[in-house]
Amino acid sequence: GKWTSGDGVKRALTFLEPMECAILSGNRRIPCFGSQGGDEGRLGKNTVIKADGKEIILDGCDRVDLSAGDTICIETPTGGGYGEPDE
C-alpha cells in the first residue's frame, strides 16, 4: 500500500543447554488484511535449526525439545498496508 506497517523483526536464540521451548504466536497461517487498497501483511515464521543443521518449521502454537547448540529463529509478522499504492 501507500503506507506499510513495518518490516517485522527476526530474532535468533541459541540454547546453551537442553531445554523445552514453547511458543504461542499468531499470524503464521492467515495474514493481516490491508485497508483502503493496501496489501496484506507478511506471515511470521518459527524455525528451529538443530546443531546438525536440520531445520524444523514450528506451528504458531507449538513446543519442542532443544539440545545445546540448537537455535530457534522467530520472524514476526507484519500488519497490512494502508492506501492505494502510488503509481
Beta strands, then each sheet from edge to edge (+ up, - down):
strand 1: 10-14
strand 2: 19-24
strand 3: 45-49
strand 4: 55-58
strand 5: 61-66
strand 6: 71-75
sheet 1: 1+ 6- 3+ 4-
sheet 2: 2+ 5-
end
